[in-house]
Amino acid sequence: MKRLSKFVNTRIGFFTLLVVFFWLKTLLAYFTDFKLGATTLWQYIILLFNPLGTTMLLFGIAFYFKKSRFFYPVILLIDGLNTLLLYLNVIYFREFTDFMTIATMTGYSKVNQGLSGSSLALTNVHDLLYWTDLVVILLLMLFKKIRIDPRAIGSRLAFAFTSVSLVICGLNLTFAEMSRPQLLDRTFDRTYIVKYMGIDFFTGYDLVKSQHIHNMRKSATRSQLDAVHRFTEKHYAAPNKKMYGIAKGRNVIIIHLESFQQFIIDKKVNGQEVTPFLNSLYHSNETYAFDNFFHQVGQGKTSDAENMLETSTFGLPQGSLFATLGADNTFQGAPAILKQRAGYTSAVFHGNVASFWNRNNVYKNLGYQYFFDASYFDTSGDKAMGYGLKDKLLFDNSINYLQNLQQPFYVKYLTVTNHFPFDLDDEDKDPNFQTTDTGDSTVDNYFVTAHYLDQSLQEFFNYLKKTGVYNNSIIMIYGDHYGISNTENKYLAPVMGKSSDDWTDFDNAQLQRVPMMFVIPNAGNHGYISHVYGGEIDVLPTLLHLLGISSKRYIQFGTDLFSKQHDQVVAFRNEDFVTPKYTSINGTIYDNATGKEAKLTKKQKKRVADDAHLVNKELRLSDSLNQKNLLRFYHPKGFKAVDPADYNYANGLKREKRIERKLGKKSTSIFSRNNNQSTVNDYSTDAPEKNHKSTDSNRIKITNPDNSKN
């Protein structure tokens, strides 16, 4: 003890004492409050390691103050401020399942919303541990149990501490990238950065990012919007008169097929259809389907697909627009347009945590009124996979919330089970379905999870038909992006009837097709499969026109898929593109008819060059629009800018029922139309988790620990 006391009475010892205590406080937050979801030994090691580098770096600043009357106050101030930052994040996370950004800290209204009077109710007894060390250390110093060391630390030694701290931070980042590649580029979720790099690193990273965005937007002017507006006005495609308004006034149900590619439709393995129900929809005379529809996502993957569907603008060249800009961007998206033009209620059902891809913030800016995330569902045990609640359970459990929404509603279901690495518990597998035997587990499992997703949809459609909701809805089904990556396609090639030795970049590009179907019951039964080329950027204007709402007044980069003026040049985020005749990959032009490099005439070269120029221009203009937040300068007729402060995703069911009571006989919800009787029992699922208690597992628990708020 004497040696320890003697060591603590030195500046290095005092520094070590504070670092150790702050490291312990950070781990307390990690394991009791943040629930960061470490699942592997390597992730636990990184979690234990990540607070040290940034803590040492910050606390080490005090070493540059040679006089003791500066050193001790500075290091204690740094410790106090860092503890305050940690604790504010603890309180904020308990309420919003998210971490405080620079924008949240500097914006009074957001801080007031995040740390309001409810924060007292969010405190726990163990919160005292976040502050006990500082109180005890100050008392020990006051009673001179810890003595002031007058001996200064030399500049070289101070610099050495800084250097070692930076090396530790660098190692931390290297280990993080090994576990989660593109951690900072794609920014899946703020939780990921905290889990791998810590609170201090996240705050610093967010500060740099926020300053970059601020500088870029500060220089933006209204005149920069003119070029964007001119392009979209000229690019606009008038609606097909036969299709315009055929779904007017109907509920809109969007079903997001995670990682689902077009080639699975009508695909058989071992003589069995992989997706028999989707196949029946695809060929139904109630369905308008597109077999040359491509995903156009970049690094934002699913979030890019959502952005294109909701706003008809492209994702960013790097990272995710949702994660990078979505919390502060101005959007003129589908939920707000439909609410203001046709009185729609909007909601999202998703069995993952709300903060993933920053959805809890972006959805408010889009104007979504409800967001039923993982905190609304029981995701314990084997009910959830790594990315959220299993699909059969999501659809089944959503009915409790869906039935109380006022109609017409615009709802989106984000499925997750068909997500890489395509794992599925044995009890969820169809014993009658035998998958491929390619030698690659990713490819083989892909068909298994796709088959499960197909069964999930059939159960949901059965409910819609049984309750009569089906007849008054338009159901849009789409795949968000590829499931099998280019590196795995050589194993997929034999399943596609091709040789892996002959597989080319052209084949990779053609596999970027994803399903797009509009199921419109009782609309004349004139459905068909269209061979028109299009992409996710085209969804919003198409959907609006089907609902009888003109898209002309809005800035949208896509065009109506049913329009005779529809632009069939499909841009990929990396500036490659595909047209009905040609596919451009890294500057090489392939002939779609042969799959070989095209031999172009002078006139054809000119046409391809024009298409390439168009692709480059629309991507550049879309980036300018979003990166500079130019939509804040644009006020289309009849559109009121969305105020995210109007939306709160807690207590969704209570708010739904409150509206039902207020409307009384005027309520249009499924529940009200069913004589105030629940339709939950009208849903039938064979999900094994419904019939017995799920077994405990080591799978990440994604449920909000404070379900009482929801």
Buried (B, 14 or more C-beta within 10 A) or exposed (E): EEEEEEEBBBBBBBBBBBBEBBBEBBBBBBEBBBBBBBEEEEBEEBBBBBBBBBBBBBBBBBBBBBEBEEBBEBBBEBBEEBBEBBBBBBBBBBBBBBBBBBBBBEBEEBBEBBBEEBBEEBEEEEBEBBBEBBEEBEEBBEEEEBBEBEEBBEEEEBEBBBEBBBEBBEEBBEBBBEBBEEBBEBBBBBBBBBBBBBBBBBBBBBEEBBEEBEEBBEEBEEEBBEBBBEBBEEBBBBBBEEBBBBBEEBBBBBBBBBBBBBBBBBBEBEEBBBBBBBBBBBBBEBBBBBBBBBBBBBBBBBBBBBBBBBBBBBBBBBBBBBBBBBBBBBBBBBBBBBBBBBEBBBBBBBBBBBBBBBBBBBBBBBBBBBBBBBBBBBBBBBBBBBBBBBBBBBBBBBBBBBBBBBBBBBBBBBBBBBBBEBBBBEEBBBEEBEBBEBEBEBBBBBBBBBBBBBBBBBBBBBBBEEBEBBEBBBBBBBBBBBBBEBEBBBBBBBBBEBEEEEBBBBBBBBBBBBBBBBBBBEBEEEBEBBEBBBBBBBBBBBBBBBBBBBBBBBBBBBBBBBBEEBBBBBBBBEBBBBBEBBBBBEEEBBBBEEBEEBEBEEEBEEBBEEBBEBBEBBBBBBBBBBBBBBBBBBEEEEBEBBEBEEBBBBEBBEBBBEBBEEEEEEBBBBBBBBEEEEBBEBBEBEBBBBEEEBEEEEBBBBBBBBEEBB
